[in-house]
Amino acid sequence: MQNASETIRFSLRTQILGILLAAMGAIGSMPSPSQAGEVRAEIGQGTLLGSTEEGVRRFLGVPFAAPPIGPLRFRAPGEPRAWKGVRAARSFPPVCPQAKVGAGPLEVVGDEDCLHLNVYAPDVAGANLPVLVWIHGGGRRVGDARRDVSAFVRETQSIVVSIQYRLSYLAFLAHPALTAEDPARLASGNYGFEDAVAALRWVRSEIAAFGGDPRRVTIAGLSGGGTMVCGLLVSPRAAGLFHGAIVQSGGGCWFPTEAIELAEARGRKAAEALGCSEQPDVAACLRAQPVAALFEKLGRDVDNPFVPGSAEYFAALPIRGGSTGHLVDGHVFARSWPQAFHAGAFHQVPVMIGVTEHEGRRIYAELLYAMGWQSFGEEDYVRALYGLTGSLEIAEAAARRFPLDAADGSPAESFADVATHAHYTCPHAELAREIAPFVPTWLYEFRVAGPRKSEHVELGAYHGADTDILFGASSTGPPYQLGSAQQHAAETLRGYVANFLKSGDPNGSGLPRWPQHSEKTRAQHLEFDDEPGPARGLRETACQFWRERSWDALPGF
């Protein structure tokens, strides 16, 4: 049975995650690109038939691993299968299984045969173009690789490979029976990270067929995808597979890594809920479960079905599922991520780190409005901070340090801004501070308002605003109609990223100077507003407060 602190923390955390994933538009339909022309590519698996339109070649739904179905469920990904003849690559692949976000009846969508990627390349003669491997967000619980990156590819003359990876229980469930059956791995869980490694191996082997340079591969991701990038930086399994990294709002990068013993204990509870714990072959029983049963019996995972604003908001909610986070297993991860970054035990490549000014407004402020907390007083403020941090002591200290009456905007926006610093700004500043002595590091705070709107709050530079502007499209919809300030920001940000892909340094002709992050220069970073320029000490006052508290107390996504 959970104690009150744990249940409050879990309740708010799951609701925050549900709001975040819903806001990200993690599931949706998107029309296939207009088939204005045909284009082929020869790779090791066979011939691909893609499409070309407006100067961009698209090859969609290319398998990079064996389907993780049947006996391959809860295993590291296998080698991709070859095919005879020509394989159509004009349609997006099915999404990986996930529960739709919302408080309504549980609906599971997707297909386990989902380990596919999409390749976008300029429709020009040439070779050895830099490559960006894009890892979608969604808290590693939902999401897909359907974002249209054509505008970015045209403008930067680079190649983008967007990948999918297993999610939720299918990606991170650990159990002693699964660990025991794999003597070479001696671990279970972390399958989602293994999928990303398999995709990077595919890129190394095949990207030249699309005009890409396998020696200039940069990994990048937003939110949960940014967290995946941090994991790949640390994982020995990814050694030599990439040459630069971009972390955008990766909320879980600086939070504790779960021990495999704890993950396996959670896995035992999952097996019991699924009726597998007493079976002679527990692993076979887990693999035989219908996908829908995993979510029906283990829980929705991304949210809970309470009615927002009800008196039961802080009621006990059982954690029924297995692990859905990264864990130290001695195989994919040898030590916790903060320890690895502090010791320099990560892949020594240039790193770009980005946060937005109002990360929390698209998540936390929307959550509070959904709860009916359009306005609230000091007591409710402390309760909200308690749910955010899991510590009454830290919540009360934060309420004193960041009082409501000293803030601009609504109480919901004020709380969201505190959460922005606690969960995003300060952990990323800490990450930059730790890795800068080892690798070239660039840090930015994006301050340009994004194209999405809310009827409740002024979103400003919300969580993902930089990515929406960078690519000019959301994860599930048509291209945005960017305003003049946003278009200017898009051109500038694309310029920085294009330079980083080519050389590992974002600076170049026609762009404002962006100094490397260094403690010797008081932690310089780029203040990315309408006129970007260097600044010192990213949110120093707020970050000093959070640095003095244990990061273990702050739940990351």
ChimeraX attribute file (.defattr): number of C-alpha atoms within 10 A of each C-alpha:
attribute: neighborCount
match mode: 1-to-1
recipient: residues
	/A:1	9
	/A:2	12
	/A:3	8
	/A:4	12
	/A:5	16
	/A:6	15
	/A:7	20
	/A:8	22
	/A:9	21
	/A:10	22
	/A:11	23
	/A:12	23
	/A:13	21
	/A:14	18
	/A:15	25
	/A:16	24
	/A:17	23
	/A:18	24
	/A:19	23
	/A:20	25
	/A:21	24
	/A:22	19
	/A:23	17
	/A:24	21
	/A:25	17
	/A:26	24
	/A:27	22
	/A:28	13
	/A:29	10
	/A:30	15
	/A:31	11
	/A:32	12
	/A:33	15
	/A:34	11
	/A:35	12
	/A:36	9
	/A:37	11
	/A:38	13
	/A:39	14
	/A:40	20
	/A:41	14
	/A:42	13
	/A:43	15
	/A:44	13
	/A:45	16
	/A:46	14
	/A:47	18
	/A:48	21
	/A:49	17
	/A:50	23
	/A:51	23
	/A:52	22
	/A:53	16
	/A:54	13
	/A:55	15
	/A:56	20
	/A:57	24
	/A:58	29
	/A:59	25
	/A:60	27
	/A:61	26
	/A:62	23
	/A:63	24
	/A:64	27
	/A:65	22
	/A:66	18
	/A:67	20
	/A:68	21
	/A:69	15
	/A:70	12
	/A:71	11
	/A:72	13
	/A:73	19
	/A:74	27
	/A:75	22
	/A:76	22
	/A:77	23
	/A:78	14
	/A:79	13
	/A:80	18
	/A:81	13
	/A:82	13
	/A:83	12
	/A:84	8
	/A:85	9
	/A:86	13
	/A:87	16
	/A:88	16
	/A:89	23
	/A:90	22
	/A:91	19
	/A:92	21
	/A:93	23
	/A:94	19
	/A:95	25
	/A:96	26
	/A:97	25
	/A:98	30
	/A:99	23
	/A:100	25
	/A:101	26
	/A:102	18
	/A:103	14
	/A:104	11
	/A:105	10
	/A:106	17
	/A:107	14
	/A:108	18
	/A:109	17
	/A:110	17
	/A:111	16
	/A:112	20
	/A:113	18
	/A:114	26
	/A:115	28
	/A:116	26
	/A:117	27
	/A:118	27
	/A:119	25
	/A:120	27
	/A:121	26
	/A:122	26
	/A:123	19
	/A:124	11
	/A:125	6
	/A:126	10
	/A:127	13
	/A:128	17
	/A:129	23
	/A:130	24
	/A:131	31
	/A:132	28
	/A:133	25
	/A:134	25
	/A:135	25
	/A:136	27
	/A:137	27
	/A:138	25
	/A:139	29
	/A:140	27
	/A:141	27
	/A:142	29
	/A:143	30
	/A:144	30
	/A:145	27
	/A:146	30
	/A:147	21
	/A:148	23
	/A:149	24
	/A:150	23
	/A:151	18
	/A:152	25
	/A:153	24
	/A:154	17
	/A:155	13
	/A:156	18
	/A:157	19
	/A:158	22
	/A:159	30
	/A:160	25
	/A:161	25
	/A:162	27
	/A:163	26
	/A:164	28
	/A:165	28
	/A:166	31
	/A:167	27
	/A:168	27
	/A:169	28
	/A:170	28
	/A:171	29
	/A:172	26
	/A:173	26
	/A:174	31
	/A:175	29
	/A:176	19
	/A:177	19
	/A:178	21
	/A:179	21
	/A:180	14
	/A:181	14
	/A:182	13
	/A:183	8
	/A:184	9
	/A:185	15
	/A:186	14
	/A:187	25
	/A:188	29
	/A:189	32
	/A:190	29
	/A:191	27
	/A:192	26
	/A:193	27
	/A:194	22
	/A:195	24
	/A:196	24
	/A:197	21
	/A:198	24
	/A:199	26
	/A:200	24
	/A:201	19
	/A:202	19
	/A:203	24
	/A:204	19
	/A:205	13
	/A:206	19
	/A:207	23
	/A:208	15
	/A:209	16
	/A:210	24
	/A:211	21
	/A:212	24
	/A:213	20
	/A:214	22
	/A:215	15
	/A:216	20
	/A:217	28
	/A:218	27
	/A:219	29
	/A:220	25
	/A:221	25
	/A:222	27
	/A:223	28
	/A:224	27
	/A:225	26
	/A:226	29
	/A:227	28
	/A:228	28
	/A:229	27
	/A:230	26
	/A:231	21
	/A:232	25
	/A:233	25
	/A:234	26
	/A:235	24
	/A:236	17
	/A:237	16
	/A:238	20
	/A:239	15
	/A:240	15
	/A:241	23
	/A:242	24
	/A:243	21
	/A:244	25
	/A:245	28
	/A:246	28
	/A:247	26
	/A:248	29
	/A:249	29
	/A:250	29
	/A:251	26
	/A:252	28
	/A:253	27
	/A:254	26
	/A:255	20
	/A:256	21
	/A:257	19
	/A:258	17
	/A:259	15
	/A:260	23
	/A:261	15
	/A:262	15
	/A:263	25
	/A:264	23
	/A:265	16
	/A:266	21
	/A:267	27
	/A:268	22
	/A:269	19
	/A:270	27
	/A:271	25
	/A:272	17
	/A:273	16
	/A:274	18
	/A:275	15
	/A:276	20
	/A:277	19
	/A:278	10
	/A:279	13
	/A:280	9
	/A:281	11
	/A:282	20
	/A:283	22
	/A:284	16
	/A:285	16
	/A:286	22
	/A:287	16
	/A:288	14
	/A:289	14
	/A:290	10
	/A:291	18
	/A:292	16
	/A:293	12
	/A:294	22
	/A:295	21
	/A:296	16
	/A:297	16
	/A:298	21
	/A:299	21
	/A:300	25
	/A:301	24
	/A:302	26
	/A:303	22
	/A:304	19
	/A:305	13
	/A:306	16
	/A:307	13
	/A:308	18
	/A:309	15
	/A:310	11
	/A:311	9
	/A:312	11
	/A:313	16
	/A:314	18
	/A:315	13
	/A:316	17
	/A:317	18
	/A:318	13
	/A:319	18
	/A:320	18
	/A:321	24
	/A:322	28
	/A:323	28
	/A:324	25
	/A:325	24
	/A:326	28
	/A:327	28
	/A:328	21
	/A:329	23
	/A:330	15
	/A:331	17
	/A:332	25
	/A:333	21
	/A:334	15
	/A:335	20
	/A:336	20
	/A:337	26
	/A:338	20
	/A:339	16
	/A:340	18
	/A:341	24
	/A:342	16
	/A:343	12
	/A:344	17
	/A:345	19
	/A:346	22
	/A:347	22
	/A:348	17
	/A:349	18
	/A:350	21
	/A:351	26
	/A:352	24
	/A:353	23
	/A:354	26
	/A:355	32
	/A:356	28
	/A:357	26
	/A:358	30
	/A:359	27
	/A:360	30
	/A:361	28
	/A:362	29
	/A:363	26
	/A:364	28
	/A:365	28
	/A:366	26
	/A:367	25
	/A:368	26
	/A:369	16
	/A:370	16
	/A:371	15
	/A:372	13
	/A:373	17
	/A:374	17
	/A:375	13
	/A:376	14
	/A:377	11
	/A:378	15
	/A:379	11
	/A:380	12
	/A:381	22
	/A:382	21
	/A:383	18
	/A:384	22
	/A:385	25
	/A:386	22
	/A:387	25
	/A:388	29
	/A:389	25
	/A:390	24
	/A:391	17
	/A:392	16
	/A:393	11
	/A:394	21
	/A:395	20
	/A:396	18
	/A:397	15
	/A:398	21
	/A:399	20
	/A:400	12
	/A:401	13
	/A:402	17
	/A:403	16
	/A:404	20
	/A:405	12
	/A:406	9
	/A:407	13
	/A:408	9
	/A:409	14
	/A:410	17
	/A:411	22
	/A:412	25
	/A:413	27
	/A:414	23
	/A:415	26
	/A:416	24
	/A:417	23
	/A:418	23
	/A:419	23
	/A:420	25
	/A:421	23
	/A:422	26
	/A:423	28
	/A:424	29
	/A:425	28
	/A:426	23
	/A:427	26
	/A:428	27
	/A:429	26
	/A:430	16
	/A:431	20
	/A:432	26
	/A:433	18
	/A:434	21
	/A:435	23
	/A:436	21
	/A:437	14
	/A:438	17
	/A:439	18
	/A:440	19
	/A:441	26
	/A:442	24
	/A:443	30
	/A:444	27
	/A:445	24
	/A:446	27
	/A:447	21
	/A:448	24
	/A:449	23
	/A:450	23
	/A:451	21
	/A:452	16
	/A:453	13
	/A:454	11
	/A:455	7
	/A:456	16
	/A:457	17
	/A:458	17
	/A:459	25
	/A:460	21
	/A:461	25
	/A:462	27
	/A:463	29
	/A:464	25
	/A:465	26
	/A:466	29
	/A:467	21
	/A:468	22
	/A:469	26
	/A:470	22
	/A:471	21
	/A:472	23
	/A:473	22
	/A:474	23
	/A:475	25
	/A:476	20
	/A:477	15
	/A:478	13
	/A:479	18
	/A:480	14
	/A:481	11
	/A:482	17
	/A:483	11
	/A:484	9
	/A:485	14
	/A:486	22
	/A:487	15
	/A:488	15
	/A:489	25
	/A:490	22
	/A:491	16
	/A:492	20
	/A:493	22
	/A:494	21
	/A:495	22
	/A:496	19
	/A:497	22
	/A:498	25
	/A:499	18
	/A:500	22
	/A:501	26
	/A:502	17
	/A:503	16
	/A:504	21
	/A:505	22
	/A:506	22
	/A:507	19
	/A:508	15
	/A:509	8
	/A:510	8
	/A:511	15
	/A:512	16
	/A:513	14
	/A:514	23
	/A:515	20
	/A:516	22
	/A:517	28
	/A:518	21
	/A:519	15
	/A:520	7
	/A:521	13
	/A:522	13
	/A:523	21
	/A:524	21
	/A:525	27
	/A:526	23
	/A:527	21
	/A:528	24
	/A:529	16
	/A:530	15
	/A:531	12
	/A:532	21
	/A:533	16
	/A:534	15
	/A:535	18
	/A:536	16
	/A:537	15
	/A:538	21
	/A:539	13
	/A:540	15
	/A:541	10
	/A:542	17
	/A:543	19
	/A:544	11
	/A:545	17
	/A:546	19
	/A:547	14
	/A:548	8
	/A:549	12
	/A:550	10
	/A:551	18
	/A:552	13
	/A:553	14
	/A:554	22
	/A:555	19
	/A:556	25
	/A:557	23
